[in-house]
Amino acid sequence: MAYWVVKAVLTPVLRFLFRVRVEGAEHIPADGAAILASNHLSFSDSIFLPLVLRRRITFVAKAEYFDDPKTAWFFRAVGQIPIKREGGSASQGALDAATEVLEGGGLFGIYPEGTRSPDGRLYKGHTGVARLALRNRCPVLAVAMIGTREAQPIGQVKPNFFMPITVRISEPMSFERYDDRADDPRVLREITDQVMFELRELSGQEYVHQYAKRKDTEEGAAAAEPARIASVVAADGLAGTFDRVAAAG
């Protein structure tokens, strides 16, 4: 319920504060499981994407963000769930959490790059998106977030208002032909590269065929940023934060 309340309140506010345009929304399935694989330029990507969709979308987030009840509600309200790490790695925990969402017929959002782009370019994707698509036999839609880096650069809590934001969504990509090769590393890489190619075409970003890395100082600031933003929301109340962090998440 909190998800839909926050969505209903924030959507008109964000559309007032930013010039939001959505292209390809008709490609989102009306029901059933699907994976939305997005480029990642800003923390606000995880805010704008849910708000422009008619269906609920779920992301996974670090469990640490849910430790404080004062901020946990916020992350759940914007469609994020903690990574389950019991008995395995964080990556396996993320896959398990995603599988639960997809088995329930939901939309799952994933950033194949694994982190925000440090310089605005599109980096090599990790194969988790391919594993999920094959394991759950569901389509993948590439989603290009355009303008979010300018609206809220990494490390900046207060967004730059009235910036143009475009959310561009591809047609569903099906990989059923690979169902009998779901554990083949070459297949996983091929599918992932197809998704990244589609993201490059949609976003117009320069592609870098290597995994994205952050400098230690940037990583520390970025890791603290979501909790800082959520703390502001929790302290001031939702209505009182719109003019400062509506696009920040």
PyRosetta script that sets phi, psi and omega in degrees:
from pyrosetta import init, pose_from_sequence

init()
pose = pose_from_sequence("MAYWVVKAVLTPVLRFLFRVRVEGAEHIPADGAAILASNHLSFSDSIFLPLVLRRRITFVAKAEYFDDPKTAWFFRAVGQIPIKREGGSASQGALDAATEVLEGGGLFGIYPEGTRSPDGRLYKGHTGVARLALRNRCPVLAVAMIGTREAQPIGQVKPNFFMPITVRISEPMSFERYDDRADDPRVLREITDQVMFELRELSGQEYVHQYAKRKDTEEGAAAAEPARIASVVAADGLAGTFDRVAAAG")
pose.set_psi(1, -40.5)
pose.set_omega(1, -179.4)
pose.set_phi(2, -60.6)
pose.set_psi(2, -36.6)
pose.set_omega(2, 179.3)
pose.set_phi(3, -56.6)
pose.set_psi(3, -49.0)
pose.set_omega(3, -175.8)
pose.set_phi(4, -72.8)
pose.set_psi(4, -31.0)
pose.set_omega(4, 176.5)
pose.set_phi(5, -66.7)
pose.set_psi(5, -48.5)
pose.set_omega(5, 179.1)
pose.set_phi(6, -61.9)
pose.set_psi(6, -41.8)
pose.set_omega(6, 179.3)
pose.set_phi(7, -61.2)
pose.set_psi(7, -45.4)
pose.set_omega(7, -178.3)
pose.set_phi(8, -63.8)
pose.set_psi(8, -35.3)
pose.set_omega(8, -178.4)
pose.set_phi(9, -80.4)
pose.set_psi(9, -44.4)
pose.set_omega(9, -173.5)
pose.set_phi(10, -76.8)
pose.set_psi(10, -30.9)
pose.set_omega(10, -175.1)
pose.set_phi(11, -56.6)
pose.set_psi(11, -52.8)
pose.set_omega(11, 179.4)
pose.set_phi(12, -65.6)
pose.set_psi(12, -31.3)
pose.set_omega(12, 178.7)
pose.set_phi(13, -65.5)
pose.set_psi(13, -46.8)
pose.set_omega(13, -179.4)
pose.set_phi(14, -65.8)
pose.set_psi(14, -36.7)
pose.set_omega(14, 179.3)
pose.set_phi(15, -70.1)
pose.set_psi(15, -23.6)
pose.set_omega(15, 174.2)
pose.set_phi(16, -78.8)
pose.set_psi(16, -40.9)
pose.set_omega(16, -175.7)
pose.set_phi(17, -81.1)
pose.set_psi(17, -19.2)
pose.set_omega(17, -179.0)
pose.set_phi(18, -136.1)
pose.set_psi(18, 155.9)
pose.set_omega(18, 177.6)
pose.set_phi(19, -92.2)
pose.set_psi(19, 85.0)
pose.set_omega(19, -173.6)
pose.set_phi(20, -91.8)
pose.set_psi(20, 128.2)
pose.set_omega(20, 176.8)
pose.set_phi(21, -127.2)
pose.set_psi(21, 136.7)
pose.set_omega(21, 180.0)
pose.set_phi(22, -117.5)
pose.set_psi(22, 130.0)
pose.set_omega(22, 177.7)
pose.set_phi(23, -123.4)
pose.set_psi(23, 127.1)
pose.set_omega(23, 177.4)
pose.set_phi(24, 91.3)
pose.set_psi(24, 15.4)
pose.set_omega(24, -179.9)
pose.set_phi(25, -60.6)
pose.set_psi(25, -26.0)
pose.set_omega(25, -179.8)
pose.set_phi(26, -68.4)
pose.set_psi(26, -12.5)
pose.set_omega(26, 179.8)
pose.set_phi(27, -80.4)
pose.set_psi(27, -15.9)
pose.set_omega(27, 179.7)
pose.set_phi(28, -69.8)
pose.set_psi(28, 125.2)
pose.set_omega(28, 178.5)
pose.set_phi(29, -58.3)
pose.set_psi(29, 143.1)
pose.set_omega(29, -179.7)
pose.set_phi(30, -67.7)
pose.set_psi(30, -28.0)
pose.set_omega(30, 176.7)
pose.set_phi(31, -155.3)
pose.set_psi(31, 172.1)
pose.set_omega(31, 179.3)
pose.set_phi(32, 88.8)
pose.set_psi(32, 164.3)
pose.set_omega(32, -175.9)
pose.set_phi(33, -72.2)
pose.set_psi(33, 143.1)
pose.set_omega(33, 174.9)
pose.set_phi(34, -159.9)
pose.set_psi(34, 152.0)
pose.set_omega(34, 178.3)
pose.set_phi(35, -109.4)
pose.set_psi(35, 129.7)
pose.set_omega(35, 174.7)
pose.set_phi(36, -106.0)
pose.set_psi(36, 110.7)
pose.set_omega(36, -177.7)
pose.set_phi(37, -101.4)
pose.set_psi(37, 114.8)
pose.set_omega(37, -172.0)
pose.set_phi(38, -115.0)
pose.set_psi(38, 150.3)
pose.set_omega(38, 165.3)
pose.set_phi(39, -69.5)
pose.set_psi(39, 169.0)
pose.set_omega(39, -172.6)
pose.set_phi(40, -141.3)
pose.set_psi(40, 104.7)
pose.set_omega(40, -176.4)
pose.set_phi(41, -112.0)
pose.set_psi(41, -22.3)
pose.set_omega(41, -173.4)
pose.set_phi(42, -157.3)
pose.set_psi(42, 155.2)
pose.set_omega(42, 174.7)
pose.set_phi(43, -59.7)
pose.set_psi(43, -28.2)
pose.set_omega(43, -178.2)
pose.set_phi(44, -69.9)
pose.set_psi(44, -10.3)
pose.set_omega(44, 173.5)
pose.set_phi(45, -55.5)
pose.set_psi(45, -40.1)
pose.set_omega(45, -177.4)
pose.set_phi(46, -74.8)
pose.set_psi(46, -3.7)
pose.set_omega(46, 176.4)
pose.set_phi(47, -103.4)
pose.set_psi(47, -48.3)
pose.set_omega(47, -176.5)
pose.set_phi(48, -66.1)
pose.set_psi(48, -41.3)
pose.set_omega(48, -177.2)
pose.set_phi(49, -61.1)
pose.set_psi(49, -50.8)
pose.set_omega(49, 178.4)
pose.set_phi(50, -59.2)
pose.set_psi(50, -34.1)
pose.set_omega(50, -173.8)
pose.set_phi(51, -75.5)
pose.set_psi(51, -16.6)
pose.set_omega(51, -179.6)
pose.set_phi(52, -99.6)
pose.set_psi(52, -0.9)
pose.set_omega(52, -179.0)
pose.set_phi(53, -101.1)
pose.set_psi(53, 147.4)
pose.set_omega(53, 176.2)
pose.set_phi(54, -77.6)
pose.set_psi(54, -29.8)
pose.set_omega(54, -179.6)
pose.set_phi(55, -96.8)
pose.set_psi(55, 157.5)
pose.set_omega(55, 175.5)
pose.set_phi(56, -72.3)
pose.set_psi(56, 140.3)
pose.set_omega(56, 174.2)
pose.set_phi(57, -123.3)
pose.set_psi(57, 143.0)
pose.set_omega(57, -177.6)
pose.set_phi(58, -119.0)
pose.set_psi(58, 136.9)
pose.set_omega(58, 173.3)
pose.set_phi(59, -116.7)
pose.set_psi(59, 163.6)
pose.set_omega(59, 169.1)
pose.set_phi(60, -103.6)
pose.set_psi(60, 150.4)
pose.set_omega(60, -179.9)
pose.set_phi(61, -139.9)
pose.set_psi(61, 164.4)
pose.set_omega(61, 178.9)
pose.set_phi(62, -59.5)
pose.set_psi(62, 137.4)
pose.set_omega(62, -178.3)
pose.set_phi(63, -60.9)
pose.set_psi(63, -27.1)
pose.set_omega(63, -178.6)
pose.set_phi(64, -60.0)
pose.set_psi(64, -28.1)
pose.set_omega(64, -179.4)
pose.set_phi(65, -68.4)
pose.set_psi(65, -15.9)
pose.set_omega(65, -176.4)
pose.set_phi(66, -104.6)
pose.set_psi(66, 3.9)
pose.set_omega(66, -177.8)
pose.set_phi(67, -68.9)
pose.set_psi(67, -34.8)
pose.set_omega(67, -178.8)
pose.set_phi(68, -96.5)
pose.set_psi(68, 117.7)
pose.set_omega(68, -179.8)
pose.set_phi(69, -57.3)
pose.set_psi(69, -25.7)
pose.set_omega(69, -178.4)
pose.set_phi(70, -69.6)
pose.set_psi(70, -24.3)
pose.set_omega(70, 179.7)
pose.set_phi(71, -111.9)
pose.set_psi(71, -21.4)
pose.set_omega(71, -177.2)
pose.set_phi(72, -58.6)
pose.set_psi(72, -38.8)
pose.set_omega(72, -178.6)
pose.set_phi(73, -60.2)
pose.set_psi(73, -34.5)
pose.set_omega(73, -176.5)
pose.set_phi(74, -67.6)
pose.set_psi(74, -45.4)
pose.set_omega(74, -178.8)
pose.set_phi(75, -65.9)
pose.set_psi(75, -37.8)
pose.set_omega(75, 176.5)
pose.set_phi(76, -67.6)
pose.set_psi(76, -37.0)
pose.set_omega(76, -177.6)
pose.set_phi(77, -67.1)
pose.set_psi(77, -24.5)
pose.set_omega(77, 177.7)
pose.set_phi(78, -100.7)
pose.set_psi(78, 18.9)
pose.set_omega(78, 170.0)
pose.set_phi(79, 86.4)
pose.set_psi(79, 23.9)
pose.set_omega(79, 179.4)
pose.set_phi(80, -108.7)
pose.set_psi(80, 144.5)
pose.set_omega(80, 178.5)
pose.set_phi(81, -126.7)
pose.set_psi(81, 148.7)
pose.set_omega(81, -178.5)
pose.set_phi(82, -70.4)
pose.set_psi(82, 145.2)
pose.set_omega(82, 176.0)
pose.set_phi(83, -69.6)
pose.set_psi(83, 131.7)
pose.set_omega(83, 176.6)
pose.set_phi(84, -86.3)
pose.set_psi(84, 119.6)
pose.set_omega(84, -175.2)
pose.set_phi(85, -114.2)
pose.set_psi(85, 2.4)
pose.set_omega(85, -177.3)
pose.set_phi(86, -63.7)
pose.set_psi(86, 123.5)
pose.set_omega(86, 174.8)
pose.set_phi(87, 73.5)
pose.set_psi(87, 16.1)
pose.set_omega(87, -180.0)
pose.set_phi(88, -169.4)
pose.set_psi(88, -176.6)
pose.set_omega(88, -178.5)
pose.set_phi(89, -80.4)
pose.set_psi(89, 169.6)
pose.set_omega(89, 177.7)
pose.set_phi(90, -63.9)
pose.set_psi(90, -38.6)
pose.set_omega(90, -179.0)
pose.set_phi(91, -64.8)
pose.set_psi(91, -41.4)
pose.set_omega(91, 177.8)
pose.set_phi(92, -67.7)
pose.set_psi(92, -36.9)
pose.set_omega(92, 176.8)
pose.set_phi(93, -62.4)
pose.set_psi(93, -38.2)
pose.set_omega(93, 178.7)
pose.set_phi(94, -66.7)
pose.set_psi(94, -41.8)
pose.set_omega(94, 178.6)
pose.set_phi(95, -63.4)
pose.set_psi(95, -40.4)
pose.set_omega(95, 179.7)
pose.set_phi(96, -65.0)
pose.set_psi(96, -43.0)
pose.set_omega(96, 179.5)
pose.set_phi(97, -65.0)
pose.set_psi(97, -40.3)
pose.set_omega(97, 178.8)
pose.set_phi(98, -64.7)
pose.set_psi(98, -40.4)
pose.set_omega(98, -179.7)
pose.set_phi(99, -61.1)
pose.set_psi(99, -38.8)
pose.set_omega(99, 177.8)
pose.set_phi(100, -60.4)
pose.set_psi(100, -42.3)
pose.set_omega(100, 179.6)
pose.set_phi(101, -64.0)
pose.set_psi(101, -46.5)
pose.set_omega(101, -176.3)
pose.set_phi(102, -70.3)
pose.set_psi(102, -37.0)
pose.set_omega(102, 177.1)
pose.set_phi(103, -64.4)
pose.set_psi(103, -25.3)
pose.set_omega(103, 176.8)
pose.set_phi(104, -85.9)
pose.set_psi(104, 5.6)
pose.set_omega(104, 178.1)
pose.set_phi(105, 80.6)
pose.set_psi(105, 21.1)
pose.set_omega(105, -177.2)
pose.set_phi(106, -95.6)
pose.set_psi(106, 175.8)
pose.set_omega(106, 173.7)
pose.set_phi(107, -94.2)
pose.set_psi(107, 133.9)
pose.set_omega(107, 178.2)
pose.set_phi(108, -121.3)
pose.set_psi(108, 131.4)
pose.set_omega(108, 179.0)
pose.set_phi(109, -101.1)
pose.set_psi(109, 136.9)
pose.set_omega(109, -178.1)
pose.set_phi(110, -142.3)
pose.set_psi(110, 146.6)
pose.set_omega(110, 175.1)
pose.set_phi(111, -108.5)
pose.set_psi(111, 99.1)
pose.set_omega(111, -175.5)
pose.set_phi(112, -57.9)
pose.set_psi(112, -27.0)
pose.set_omega(112, 179.5)
pose.set_phi(113, -67.7)
pose.set_psi(113, -21.2)
pose.set_omega(113, 177.1)
pose.set_phi(114, 85.0)
pose.set_psi(114, -11.9)
pose.set_omega(114, 179.7)
pose.set_phi(115, -163.1)
pose.set_psi(115, 168.6)
pose.set_omega(115, 176.6)
pose.set_phi(116, -70.7)
pose.set_psi(116, 142.5)
pose.set_omega(116, 177.9)
pose.set_phi(117, -62.2)
pose.set_psi(117, 128.0)
pose.set_omega(117, -179.1)
pose.set_phi(118, -74.9)
pose.set_psi(118, -16.5)
pose.set_omega(118, -174.0)
pose.set_phi(119, -139.0)
pose.set_psi(119, 10.8)
pose.set_omega(119, 177.7)
pose.set_phi(120, 91.1)
pose.set_psi(120, -7.5)
pose.set_omega(120, 177.7)
pose.set_phi(121, -86.5)
pose.set_psi(121, 164.2)
pose.set_omega(121, 179.7)
pose.set_phi(122, -96.8)
pose.set_psi(122, 126.1)
pose.set_omega(122, -175.0)
pose.set_phi(123, -105.8)
pose.set_psi(123, 164.8)
pose.set_omega(123, -179.4)
pose.set_phi(124, -53.2)
pose.set_psi(124, 137.5)
pose.set_omega(124, -177.5)
pose.set_phi(125, -89.3)
pose.set_psi(125, 147.3)
pose.set_omega(125, 172.2)
pose.set_phi(126, -82.2)
pose.set_psi(126, 156.8)
pose.set_omega(126, -169.7)
pose.set_phi(127, -84.9)
pose.set_psi(127, 6.3)
pose.set_omega(127, 178.7)
pose.set_phi(128, -57.5)
pose.set_psi(128, -36.9)
pose.set_omega(128, -179.9)
pose.set_phi(129, -63.3)
pose.set_psi(129, -38.4)
pose.set_omega(129, 178.7)
pose.set_phi(130, -69.1)
pose.set_psi(130, -41.6)
pose.set_omega(130, 179.2)
pose.set_phi(131, -60.1)
pose.set_psi(131, -43.2)
pose.set_omega(131, -179.8)
pose.set_phi(132, -65.8)
pose.set_psi(132, -42.7)
pose.set_omega(132, -178.2)
pose.set_phi(133, -62.4)
pose.set_psi(133, -42.7)
pose.set_omega(133, -178.4)
pose.set_phi(134, -75.9)
pose.set_psi(134, -39.9)
pose.set_omega(134, -178.9)
pose.set_phi(135, -63.3)
pose.set_psi(135, -38.1)
pose.set_omega(135, -174.5)
pose.set_phi(136, -104.9)
pose.set_psi(136, -1.3)
pose.set_omega(136, 177.5)
pose.set_phi(137, 51.6)
pose.set_psi(137, 53.2)
pose.set_omega(137, -178.9)
pose.set_phi(138, -129.7)
pose.set_psi(138, 157.4)
pose.set_omega(138, -177.9)
pose.set_phi(139, -74.8)
pose.set_psi(139, 160.7)
pose.set_omega(139, 175.9)
pose.set_phi(140, -119.0)
pose.set_psi(140, 133.3)
pose.set_omega(140, 174.2)
pose.set_phi(141, -116.2)
pose.set_psi(141, 127.1)
pose.set_omega(141, 176.2)
pose.set_phi(142, -79.3)
pose.set_psi(142, 138.6)
pose.set_omega(142, -179.2)
pose.set_phi(143, -128.3)
pose.set_psi(143, 118.5)
pose.set_omega(143, 178.5)
pose.set_phi(144, -99.1)
pose.set_psi(144, 119.4)
pose.set_omega(144, 173.8)
pose.set_phi(145, -93.6)
pose.set_psi(145, 121.6)
pose.set_omega(145, -175.7)
pose.set_phi(146, -122.9)
pose.set_psi(146, 124.4)
pose.set_omega(146, 177.6)
pose.set_phi(147, 98.7)
pose.set_psi(147, -9.2)
pose.set_omega(147, -178.3)
pose.set_phi(148, -71.7)
pose.set_psi(148, -29.2)
pose.set_omega(148, 177.8)
pose.set_phi(149, -64.7)
pose.set_psi(149, -39.8)
pose.set_omega(149, 178.6)
pose.set_phi(150, -73.2)
pose.set_psi(150, -32.5)
pose.set_omega(150, -179.5)
pose.set_phi(151, -72.5)
pose.set_psi(151, -35.3)
pose.set_omega(151, 177.5)
pose.set_phi(152, -150.0)
pose.set_psi(152, 90.0)
pose.set_omega(152, 178.7)
pose.set_phi(153, -62.9)
pose.set_psi(153, 157.1)
pose.set_omega(153, 177.5)
pose.set_phi(154, -56.6)
pose.set_psi(154, 132.0)
pose.set_omega(154, 178.6)
pose.set_phi(155, 89.0)
pose.set_psi(155, -8.4)
pose.set_omega(155, 179.7)
pose.set_phi(156, -101.9)
pose.set_psi(156, 119.9)
pose.set_omega(156, -178.1)
pose.set_phi(157, -79.0)
pose.set_psi(157, -49.6)
pose.set_omega(157, -178.8)
pose.set_phi(158, -78.1)
pose.set_psi(158, 123.1)
pose.set_omega(158, -178.8)
pose.set_phi(159, -75.4)
pose.set_psi(159, 164.8)
pose.set_omega(159, 173.8)
pose.set_phi(160, -93.4)
pose.set_psi(160, 107.5)
pose.set_omega(160, -173.4)
pose.set_phi(161, -72.7)
pose.set_psi(161, 161.4)
pose.set_omega(161, 176.0)
pose.set_phi(162, 63.1)
pose.set_psi(162, 26.8)
pose.set_omega(162, 174.8)
pose.set_phi(163, -89.6)
pose.set_psi(163, 148.2)
pose.set_omega(163, 177.5)
pose.set_phi(164, -75.3)
pose.set_psi(164, 132.8)
pose.set_omega(164, 178.1)
pose.set_phi(165, -124.4)
pose.set_psi(165, 128.4)
pose.set_omega(165, 175.9)
pose.set_phi(166, -120.6)
pose.set_psi(166, 131.9)
pose.set_omega(166, 173.7)
pose.set_phi(167, -113.3)
pose.set_psi(167, 113.1)
pose.set_omega(167, -174.2)
pose.set_phi(168, -114.9)
pose.set_psi(168, 122.0)
pose.set_omega(168, -171.9)
pose.set_phi(169, -115.3)
pose.set_psi(169, 132.2)
pose.set_omega(169, -179.3)
pose.set_phi(170, -81.4)
pose.set_psi(170, 171.0)
pose.set_omega(170, 169.3)
pose.set_phi(171, -70.7)
pose.set_psi(171, 155.2)
pose.set_omega(171, 179.7)
pose.set_phi(172, -61.1)
pose.set_psi(172, 138.5)
pose.set_omega(172, 175.2)
pose.set_phi(173, -107.7)
pose.set_psi(173, 125.4)
pose.set_omega(173, -179.5)
pose.set_phi(174, -106.3)
pose.set_psi(174, 139.0)
pose.set_omega(174, -178.9)
pose.set_phi(175, -124.4)
pose.set_psi(175, 32.4)
pose.set_omega(175, -178.0)
pose.set_phi(176, -60.7)
pose.set_psi(176, -27.6)
pose.set_omega(176, -178.6)
pose.set_phi(177, -64.3)
pose.set_psi(177, -13.7)
pose.set_omega(177, -179.4)
pose.set_phi(178, -103.0)
pose.set_psi(178, 8.2)
pose.set_omega(178, -173.6)
pose.set_phi(179, -56.0)
pose.set_psi(179, -33.8)
pose.set_omega(179, -177.4)
pose.set_phi(180, -86.0)
pose.set_psi(180, 5.1)
pose.set_omega(180, 179.8)
pose.set_phi(181, -131.3)
pose.set_psi(181, 35.2)
pose.set_omega(181, -173.1)
pose.set_phi(182, -64.6)
pose.set_psi(182, -19.1)
pose.set_omega(182, -179.3)
pose.set_phi(183, -104.4)
pose.set_psi(183, 6.9)
pose.set_omega(183, -179.1)
pose.set_phi(184, -81.4)
pose.set_psi(184, 115.8)
pose.set_omega(184, -178.8)
pose.set_phi(185, -57.0)
pose.set_psi(185, -33.2)
pose.set_omega(185, 180.0)
pose.set_phi(186, -68.4)
pose.set_psi(186, -36.4)
pose.set_omega(186, 177.0)
pose.set_phi(187, -67.8)
pose.set_psi(187, -44.0)
pose.set_omega(187, 179.1)
pose.set_phi(188, -59.7)
pose.set_psi(188, -41.2)
pose.set_omega(188, 178.8)
pose.set_phi(189, -68.5)
pose.set_psi(189, -40.1)
pose.set_omega(189, -179.3)
pose.set_phi(190, -63.5)
pose.set_psi(190, -44.6)
pose.set_omega(190, 178.7)
pose.set_phi(191, -62.9)
pose.set_psi(191, -45.9)
pose.set_omega(191, -179.4)
pose.set_phi(192, -60.5)
pose.set_psi(192, -42.6)
pose.set_omega(192, 179.6)
pose.set_phi(193, -65.4)
pose.set_psi(193, -34.2)
pose.set_omega(193, 175.9)
pose.set_phi(194, -63.1)
pose.set_psi(194, -42.1)
pose.set_omega(194, 179.1)
pose.set_phi(195, -64.6)
pose.set_psi(195, -43.3)
pose.set_omega(195, -179.2)
pose.set_phi(196, -67.2)
pose.set_psi(196, -35.3)
pose.set_omega(196, 176.6)
pose.set_phi(197, -62.4)
pose.set_psi(197, -43.3)
pose.set_omega(197, 178.6)
pose.set_phi(198, -63.3)
pose.set_psi(198, -39.8)
pose.set_omega(198, 177.1)
pose.set_phi(199, -62.4)
pose.set_psi(199, -40.4)
pose.set_omega(199, 178.6)
pose.set_phi(200, -62.7)
pose.set_psi(200, -42.5)
pose.set_omega(200, 179.9)
pose.set_phi(201, -64.7)
pose.set_psi(201, -40.0)
pose.set_omega(201, -177.8)
pose.set_phi(202, -73.1)
pose.set_psi(202, -40.0)
pose.set_omega(202, -172.5)
pose.set_phi(203, -89.9)
pose.set_psi(203, -25.8)
pose.set_omega(203, -175.3)
pose.set_phi(204, 76.4)
pose.set_psi(204, 10.6)
pose.set_omega(204, -179.4)
pose.set_phi(205, -73.7)
pose.set_psi(205, 152.6)
pose.set_omega(205, 170.1)
pose.set_phi(206, -72.0)
pose.set_psi(206, 134.2)
pose.set_omega(206, -177.3)
pose.set_phi(207, -96.4)
pose.set_psi(207, 137.6)
pose.set_omega(207, 177.9)
pose.set_phi(208, -119.5)
pose.set_psi(208, 119.9)
pose.set_omega(208, -175.6)
pose.set_phi(209, -84.8)
pose.set_psi(209, 59.3)
pose.set_omega(209, 172.9)
pose.set_phi(210, -157.6)
pose.set_psi(210, 158.7)
pose.set_omega(210, -178.4)
pose.set_phi(211, -72.3)
pose.set_psi(211, 144.0)
pose.set_omega(211, 179.8)
pose.set_phi(212, -71.0)
pose.set_psi(212, 140.5)
pose.set_omega(212, 176.5)
pose.set_phi(213, -129.2)
pose.set_psi(213, 150.1)
pose.set_omega(213, 175.8)
pose.set_phi(214, -111.3)
pose.set_psi(214, 149.8)
pose.set_omega(214, 169.3)
pose.set_phi(215, -71.4)
pose.set_psi(215, 151.9)
pose.set_omega(215, -176.9)
pose.set_phi(216, -55.7)
pose.set_psi(216, -41.2)
pose.set_omega(216, -178.0)
pose.set_phi(217, -67.1)
pose.set_psi(217, -38.7)
pose.set_omega(217, 179.6)
pose.set_phi(218, -68.6)
pose.set_psi(218, -38.1)
pose.set_omega(218, -178.2)
pose.set_phi(219, -64.7)
pose.set_psi(219, -41.2)
pose.set_omega(219, 179.7)
pose.set_phi(220, -64.9)
pose.set_psi(220, -42.3)
pose.set_omega(220, 179.4)
pose.set_phi(221, -66.8)
pose.set_psi(221, -41.7)
pose.set_omega(221, -178.9)
pose.set_phi(222, -66.4)
pose.set_psi(222, -37.9)
pose.set_omega(222, -178.9)
pose.set_phi(223, -65.2)
pose.set_psi(223, -33.6)
pose.set_omega(223, -178.4)
pose.set_phi(224, -83.0)
pose.set_psi(224, -19.8)
pose.set_omega(224, -173.0)
pose.set_phi(225, -59.1)
pose.set_psi(225, -50.8)
pose.set_omega(225, -179.4)
pose.set_phi(226, -58.4)
pose.set_psi(226, -41.4)
pose.set_omega(226, -179.7)
pose.set_phi(227, -66.5)
pose.set_psi(227, -37.0)
pose.set_omega(227, 177.7)
pose.set_phi(228, -62.8)
pose.set_psi(228, -46.2)
pose.set_omega(228, -178.7)
pose.set_phi(229, -63.2)
pose.set_psi(229, -46.2)
pose.set_omega(229, 179.7)
pose.set_phi(230, -64.0)
pose.set_psi(230, -34.7)
pose.set_omega(230, 178.2)
pose.set_phi(231, -64.1)
pose.set_psi(231, -38.5)
pose.set_omega(231, 177.6)
pose.set_phi(232, -63.0)
pose.set_psi(232, -43.6)
pose.set_omega(232, 179.4)
pose.set_phi(233, -61.9)
pose.set_psi(233, -45.1)
pose.set_omega(233, -177.7)
pose.set_phi(234, -65.3)
pose.set_psi(234, -37.6)
pose.set_omega(234, -175.8)
pose.set_phi(235, -75.2)
pose.set_psi(235, -41.2)
pose.set_omega(235, -172.7)
pose.set_phi(236, -93.7)
pose.set_psi(236, -17.4)
pose.set_omega(236, -172.8)
pose.set_phi(237, 91.0)
pose.set_psi(237, 150.0)
pose.set_omega(237, -173.5)
pose.set_phi(238, -59.8)
pose.set_psi(238, -48.3)
pose.set_omega(238, -175.1)
pose.set_phi(239, -62.5)
pose.set_psi(239, -34.3)
pose.set_omega(239, -176.4)
pose.set_phi(240, -78.3)
pose.set_psi(240, -3.6)
pose.set_omega(240, -176.2)
pose.set_phi(241, -105.7)
pose.set_psi(241, -5.5)
pose.set_omega(241, -173.0)
pose.set_phi(242, -57.7)
pose.set_psi(242, -42.4)
pose.set_omega(242, -173.9)
pose.set_phi(243, -74.3)
pose.set_psi(243, -6.3)
pose.set_omega(243, -179.1)
pose.set_phi(244, -116.7)
pose.set_psi(244, -39.1)
pose.set_omega(244, -172.6)
pose.set_phi(245, -131.8)
pose.set_psi(245, 24.7)
pose.set_omega(245, -176.3)
pose.set_phi(246, -58.5)
pose.set_psi(246, -38.6)
pose.set_omega(246, -179.7)
pose.set_phi(247, -93.7)
pose.set_psi(247, -2.5)
pose.set_omega(247, -174.4)
pose.set_phi(248, -85.9)
pose.set_psi(248, -27.7)
pose.set_omega(248, 177.1)
pose.set_phi(249, 97.6)
pose.dump_pdb("model.pdb")
